[in-house]
Structures are given as structure tokens and as C-alpha cells.
Amino acid sequence: MECHVGTLCLRIHIGSARSLKDKRQVIRSLKDRLKARHNIALAEVAGQDSRQDSVVVAVTVANSRTGARMALDSAHEEAVSALGRDLADAEFDILPL
């Protein structure tokens, strides 16, 4: 049986955030949007106490490398659309199990 785990690490800088509440609203909205439209799990893994910076990781499991990459590509496009210039960087990784 073939199984792959794919991760998408999103580094986010919300320059317009004036408080943690502002940043958390943007991050929560992004996570809810991506979860609703894609077969992925998400977690904020760094920057929880930073007013403007955050790292959100999306994870998916698929039966092929291509399937995992397609799911993450789709989520990345959605993140670019939602965040625009606030998306500082994105990094993909796909590992076989």
C-alpha cells in the first residue's frame, strides 16, 4: 500500500495587524476557509504571541505523491488569494510512509 504525507508551511506577515486579536482573526479566517474547501488539517505552529507574524502548517495524506501535491497546490492557491502580500513564503514537502 502506497501512502504519502504532504505538508505546506505558510509563513505569514500581517503588516496591518495592530493587535494579536487582529492577527488571530486573519489566521482563523484562513484556517476555516482552507479546511472547508480542501482535504487538509491545519495548525498555527509558530508566532502565536507575535502581533504580525505566524507560521501555519497544512497537512494532507494521500495514496499518491501527485494526489498530495494537488491538494496542497490547491490550498496554496487559496491562501495566496486570501492573504495576498501578507503571505511571505510557502514551502512544500511530501514524504512517503
N, C-alpha and C positions, 0 to 999 in steps of 0.2 A: 504494500500500500504506500502510495506516494503522498506526502503531506508537506506543505510549506507554510512558514510563518513570515509574514511581511510586516515591517514597521515603517512608519512615516513620522519623522521627527520635525515638528514645525517650531521654528524659533520666531517669536512674535515680539515686536516692539510697538507699543501703542503710545505714540508721542502725545496724543491728545488727552490721555488719561490724567486726570488731576487727583485721583484718589484710588485706593485699592478697590473701592466699590465700582468705579468707572471701568477699571480693567476687568474685574470679575464679571461684570455684565457682558462685556465683549466676548470673553472666554466662554462663559456659559452659553451664550447665544451660538457661538461657533460649534461647540461640542454638541449641543442639541440639534443643530442643523445637520451636522455630519452624521450623527447617529441615526437620525430619521431617514436619511437618504442613501446610506451606504452600509454595507455589511461589515462594520468595524466597531472596535471598542476604543475609547479614548480616555486619557488621563493627563492632568497637568502634573508634570514631574519636576519642574524647577520654576523658580521665580514666584512662588506663592506669596511671598511677602514684599515683592518688588511692585512699585506703583505702575511701572510701564512695561516691564519685561516678563515673558513667560515662555515656557517650553511645554508644548503639548505633543504627546505621542499617540498615534493611531496604530492599532494592531489588527491584523486580519489573518485568518487561517484558510488555506485553500488547498485543493488537491493537485494544483499545478503552480509552477512558478509564474506562468503567464496570468493565471486567474488572480493570484495575489497581487501582482503588479497592476493589473487592470483595475482592481478595487481601489488600490492606493492612488493610482493616477487620477481616477475619478474624484476621490476625496481631496486630492491636492488641487485639482482644478476648482472645486467648490470652495476650498479655503482661499485660493487666490481671488476668486470672485467676491467672497465675503470680506476679506481683510484688505485687499489691495496692497498699498505700500506698507501697511503695518506688518505684513509677512516678510520678515527679514531673511529667512533661509529655510530650506526644506531638504531633508536627507532621507533617502530610501535605503532599506536593507531587506533582503529576502533570504531566509535560511531554510534549508531542508531539515526535516525531522526524521 
